Amino acid sequence: MAYVAPVRDYQFLFENVFKTDQYSNLKGFADADSATVAAILEEAAKFAEEVLHPINITGDKEGCTLDPVTHEVTAPKGYKEAYKALTEAGWTALSGDPQYGGQGLPHFVNTAFSEMLSGASSAFGMYPGLTEGAISALTAGGTQAQKDLYLPKLISGEWSGTMNLTEPHCGTDLGLLRTKAVPAGDGSYKITGQKIWISAGEHDFTSNICHLVLARLEGAPAGVKGISLFLVPKFIPDADGNPGERNSLQCAGLEHKMGIHGNSTCVMMYDEAKGFLLGSENEGLKIMFYMMNNARFGVGLQGLAIGHAALVAANQFAKDRLQGRALTGPKSPELPADSILVHPDVRRMLLESRALIEGGRAFLTWVSLQADLAHVSEDESMREKASDYMGLLTPVIKAYLTDKGLKVTQDAMQVHGGSGFTEHFPASQYMRDVRITLIYEGTNGVQALDLVGRKLPSKGGRALQTFLGEIDAYIAAEESDTKVPAYIKALKDTKAKLLDGTMWLMQNGMGNPDAAAAGSLDYLHLFGLTCTAYMWARMAKEAQAQIDAGATDPFFDTKLKVGRVFLERILPDAEAHLIKMKAGSEGLMALADDQF
Ligand SMILES: Cc1cc2nc3c(=O)[nH]c(=O)nc-3n(C[C@H](O)[C@H](O)[C@H](O)COP(=O)(O)OP(=O)(O)OC[C@H]3O[C@@H](n4cnc5c(N)ncnc54)[C@H](O)[C@@H]3O)c2cc1C
């Protein structure tokens, strides 16, 4: 089953919906005019479909192997060659800072490429994905000398990066971490401890691996206030910046896991390994958050990307599979049966999935544009607003898109019937690969707590107020003469529910934190639905405008038909989420522990 990259959808989003050409005066955007971006999308799709997708299934079957003597890890066949092709074509440098060899293109372009990378092979896509996170942490917290030494090699993909937080007794609760750092007397530190489940922790296709490791200095304050961040390279760079002495760290084991088999999930042992402090002592978490936020966005994207790939497979399967007859009479009487596409229930699964994916993709693109504006807008208020949005919406992107990615992938399997449960079709691999996205990078429940407990109240609720104000202004501007009134009404209703839910949280959550926590995931979903209702209103407006202007491309008519499914069959969930969150925590807290 082939992977088909969503090129046309991205073109529509960039050119029609977000009109990215309007920012051509901003740094980086001048090189990302519509024609250039269209060419990049075509090339990215070719790379994803022809180079990456073929190694997806073989990588899943083969997995990674650890040499018990050398502790070196070999990735599945074809990964090394694909990685070489990836770096030689400059894909890892797409949005990198030109000062360090990057191409300086806006993030929204990289987001499109990253979706194709993850959709074609999510396990493979994690290797460059983690490096991207390491680049953001180094950019935020490295000294100039550290940036000069590491960034060019990470951006080119010659070296890769990893993220080391988790320890056997310490997952969500990072305050428990024990990995130790001791000053070595020469400005560096000796790092000792065990980290588990480190993605891309060891592999065979870069000449160095830069581990970003959280550790605790002796005498540091307890909890998260005493955590520092260290850069611990596999090979310590020599005076010329080339990989030198082998550091005392190794991969002690590979995890056997449900999915993403092509990505090495490593137990990493650090035995007085040489590490270099990033930022200040005990301030490590602040810098690590740059990597974590980057990774949260990347995981939301991964959930969406796998969902899209699974939907492509389900669409192909449904066209070919002949079972039963249409209830309204045979559609293909010359065949022994009709294709399963005639059945409304099959269409329900395919079209609800498509409505979720296309709305989610617009949401992802809009937020990645905010990342660009937060960095390069010349207008201070625009930078502030965009940066507020990034903070507020990152947990929504992570949890909403991965929950929906799972739903889409599950429906894609259901469309396949029994074939989906066999390994002969790709549906089961997608199902196994997508499941982790709800768990790692902070579980979705923890993302919801972050949204409700930290992001909403931050800066007196400024980000939320700005967001709600933007939606109100959009509705006010469109309401009187809109050509897509159903979308404007739906947005208005959903936004009112979000406001209602927010007020409920303010009235009930302050006095009873359990009440806020119990409703937090429903609130997050209400938020995600409001964001995607906004996106669908904007997409529908542009699709309708193209049709009214005489466009004959069936893409626009299809967009409106899929949008209708969003309004009729996805958006009503908003009501249920509001009701559930208002149920509060009493029912959940009523059972005594020994009743479980
Ligand atoms: C394949 C894979 C790859 C990974 N890659 C990396 C990596 O590269 N680097 C890295 O550092 N880590 C990595 N991880 C670890 C991952 O980030 C953690 O598994 C995840 O953050 C959850 O931590 P945990 O597994 O310890 O679960 P726990 O923290 O034990 O949580 C168990 C359950 O309790 C809930 N819970 C816990 N605390 C709270 C709370 N305060 N409030 C409400 N609910 C709570 C959680 O939501 C969850 O449902 C990886 C894990 C896997 C499986």
The ligand as a MOL file (V3000), in Angstrom:
LIG
                    3D

  0  0  0     0  0            999 V3000
M  V30 BEGIN CTAB
M  V30 COUNTS 53 58 0 0 0
M  V30 BEGIN ATOM
M  V30 1 C 8.9720 4.2340 23.1480 0
M  V30 2 C 9.2900 5.2660 24.1670 0
M  V30 3 C 10.1800 6.2800 23.8510 0
M  V30 4 C 10.5020 7.2480 24.8070 0
M  V30 5 N 11.4570 8.1970 24.5120 0
M  V30 6 C 11.9320 8.9780 25.5110 0
M  V30 7 C 13.0610 9.8250 25.2950 0
M  V30 8 O 13.5910 9.9200 24.1870 0
M  V30 9 N 13.5480 10.5310 26.3420 0
M  V30 10 C 12.9840 10.4670 27.5820 0
M  V30 11 O 13.4740 11.1210 28.4850 0
M  V30 12 N 11.8960 9.6870 27.8170 0
M  V30 13 C 11.3630 8.9430 26.8150 0
M  V30 14 N 10.2820 8.1350 27.0400 0
M  V30 15 C 9.6080 8.1920 28.3330 0
M  V30 16 C 8.2540 8.8710 28.2620 0
M  V30 17 O 8.3940 10.2450 28.0370 0
M  V30 18 C 7.4830 8.5300 29.5520 0
M  V30 19 O 7.1080 7.1610 29.4250 0
M  V30 20 C 6.2530 9.3900 29.7630 0
M  V30 21 O 6.6100 10.7300 30.0010 0
M  V30 22 C 5.4020 8.8980 30.9490 0
M  V30 23 O 6.1730 8.5980 32.0650 0
M  V30 24 P 6.0420 7.1530 32.7550 0
M  V30 25 O 6.0970 6.1240 31.6900 0
M  V30 26 O 7.0140 7.0540 33.8470 0
M  V30 27 O 4.5820 7.1130 33.3370 0
M  V30 28 P 4.1530 7.5620 34.8250 0
M  V30 29 O 4.6960 8.8970 35.1160 0
M  V30 30 O 4.4650 6.4640 35.7570 0
M  V30 31 O 2.5800 7.6740 34.6500 0
M  V30 32 C 1.6890 6.5470 34.7240 0
M  V30 33 C 0.2530 7.0600 34.5860 0
M  V30 34 O -0.0410 7.9780 35.6380 0
M  V30 35 C -0.4120 9.2400 35.1360 0
M  V30 36 N 0.1980 10.2940 35.9600 0
M  V30 37 C 1.4380 10.3420 36.4520 0
M  V30 38 N 1.6230 11.4640 37.1570 0
M  V30 39 C 0.4610 12.1480 37.1240 0
M  V30 40 C 0.0160 13.3850 37.6590 0
M  V30 41 N 0.8170 14.1760 38.3630 0
M  V30 42 N -1.2580 13.7490 37.3950 0
M  V30 43 C -2.0830 12.9760 36.6600 0
M  V30 44 N -1.7130 11.8130 36.1320 0
M  V30 45 C -0.4510 11.3950 36.3520 0
M  V30 46 C 0.1150 9.3040 33.7000 0
M  V30 47 O -0.6720 10.1460 32.8890 0
M  V30 48 C 0.0020 7.8330 33.2850 0
M  V30 49 O -1.2940 7.5630 32.8320 0
M  V30 50 C 9.9030 7.1930 26.0930 0
M  V30 51 C 8.9790 6.1920 26.3820 0
M  V30 52 C 8.6910 5.2310 25.4540 0
M  V30 53 C 7.7250 4.1310 25.8360 0
M  V30 END ATOM
M  V30 BEGIN BOND
M  V30 1 1 1 2
M  V30 2 1 2 3
M  V30 3 2 2 52
M  V30 4 2 3 4
M  V30 5 1 4 5
M  V30 6 1 4 50
M  V30 7 2 5 6
M  V30 8 1 6 7
M  V30 9 1 6 13
M  V30 10 2 7 8
M  V30 11 1 7 9
M  V30 12 1 9 10
M  V30 13 2 10 11
M  V30 14 1 10 12
M  V30 15 2 12 13
M  V30 16 1 13 14
M  V30 17 1 14 15
M  V30 18 1 14 50
M  V30 19 1 15 16
M  V30 20 1 16 17
M  V30 21 1 16 18
M  V30 22 1 18 19
M  V30 23 1 18 20
M  V30 24 1 20 21
M  V30 25 1 20 22
M  V30 26 1 22 23
M  V30 27 1 23 24
M  V30 28 2 24 25
M  V30 29 1 24 26
M  V30 30 1 24 27
M  V30 31 1 27 28
M  V30 32 2 28 29
M  V30 33 1 28 30
M  V30 34 1 28 31
M  V30 35 1 31 32
M  V30 36 1 32 33
M  V30 37 1 33 34
M  V30 38 1 33 48
M  V30 39 1 34 35
M  V30 40 1 35 36
M  V30 41 1 35 46
M  V30 42 1 36 37
M  V30 43 1 36 45
M  V30 44 2 37 38
M  V30 45 1 38 39
M  V30 46 1 39 40
M  V30 47 2 39 45
M  V30 48 1 40 41
M  V30 49 2 40 42
M  V30 50 1 42 43
M  V30 51 2 43 44
M  V30 52 1 44 45
M  V30 53 1 46 47
M  V30 54 1 46 48
M  V30 55 1 48 49
M  V30 56 2 50 51
M  V30 57 1 51 52
M  V30 58 1 52 53
M  V30 END BOND
M  V30 END CTAB
M  END
